[in-house]
Amino acid sequence: MKRITTFLLFLLLWTLSGAQTPKYIFYFIGDGMGINQVQLTNAYNAAAGLPALNFSAFPVQTFVATQSASGLVTDSAAAGTALSTGTKTTNYYMGADPDGAPLRNLSERARQHGKGVGIVTSTSVNHATPGAFFAHTTSRRDFKTISTQMLACQVDFLGGAGILREKDDTLGRDYWLNRAKEAGWEVCLGKDTFRTRPGKRMLCLPEKDGKELSYAIDAAGGELRLQDLTRAAIDHLYANYRRKGFFLMVEGGLIDYLCHSNDPGGAVHEINDMAQSVELALQFLAAHPHETLIIVTADHETGGMAYAYDRRTGRPEWLSGQTCSMRALSGRLAALKKESGENTPWIQVKDLLRESLGLWESVQPTAAKEKQLKQLYKESFLDNGDSREADLYTTAERLARYAVSCLGWGCGVKWLDNNHTGSPVGLYVKGAGQAAFAACRDNTDIPNTLVRVAGLQ
Ligand SMILES: [Zn+2]
């Protein structure tokens, strides 16, 4: 009897400590998803009557530093390398140390232990973050090398929005798709074609060539989404690796794009969109509770998002007035300008800003802000000058940028600039082996802990 009690007590402690070895590993990376972005999403969700982000209720939560070997502020390639290999490197290096020597990544470790490997992103499959899980190069812009390494790598499922190519590329997507087929990949274009195939390596992309999926806030019904790719990856990996398990990295890559554009509503919708893929992992965990581990983190913060106190503003629910991204709003303004040019009256532009952002409904721009909006309208529509400004991924009408900043002001959201910052990011962990992650303080600690906990040495 005493022996049984001791055994049961041990079993209870073991279960509570979460010290099981994870067989199925989910690794979510919200690109550019800082702590404030997560908090704003939860504040918006609470105000809009939506559930809190699923990962913000994970039992193990801490912060990790993100600096690279280049300095306090990392880019996605160096951060992806830290998260995939446990080693800091120089910005723009991918899967290589500061001397350029290749580093062993989690995909290769998982593969060497007989596990299936999947890599999924809402950007291109050879972009910085996914690339850090299969490539070894000193330039994230060397798309030819990265794509060649991608087709040779031992990954079972690759899903994303497209294949990035050099600026002067004349080969097109088909060249790479044909090379993929020659290398033994099963190429699936469009979500209706996604299905599990025994023993095959799958390359899953949208039907149409592109660089990234539509932003969640702009996506039309029926479009390929991150969760379609995540579901297809889980199905394929589980069908093929039921015995040994799998490692699946999923990147919410467009949170970063939207934060580069200082687009608060766009970022909130994109983070909620990634959470739908986390939901699929949670469903998997419910079916395999003692063998599944889910890690959610970010590679860095983008934009320096913060909330500033203002007794008249600071209402995150006003973001619900935003019905399209800043990029899409810029497109609508450009279309209007093309249609009626200098004959476009201010009132028509004002209506468009109201429809797209809820300005003059929830958020009342101050007189000074309205004056500036009118000035930008004049420069764009009446003077017909160059009225556009570029950030890293988006060239947009200044009027669209400023109007979105007026909405942000109403919601209490401010931005430092259009680039990455050195802020720490959140780490959220749930499942088998979770307890060990509470000690993580640096982004390199995450893969190093995972290697230990999952026995991937
Ligand atoms: Zn970025």
Boltz pocket constraint, residues with backbone or C-beta under 6 A from the ligand:
constraints:
  - pocket:
      binder: B
      contacts: [[A, 32], [A, 76], [A, 256], [A, 257], [A, 260], [A, 302], [A, 420]]
      max_distance: 6.0
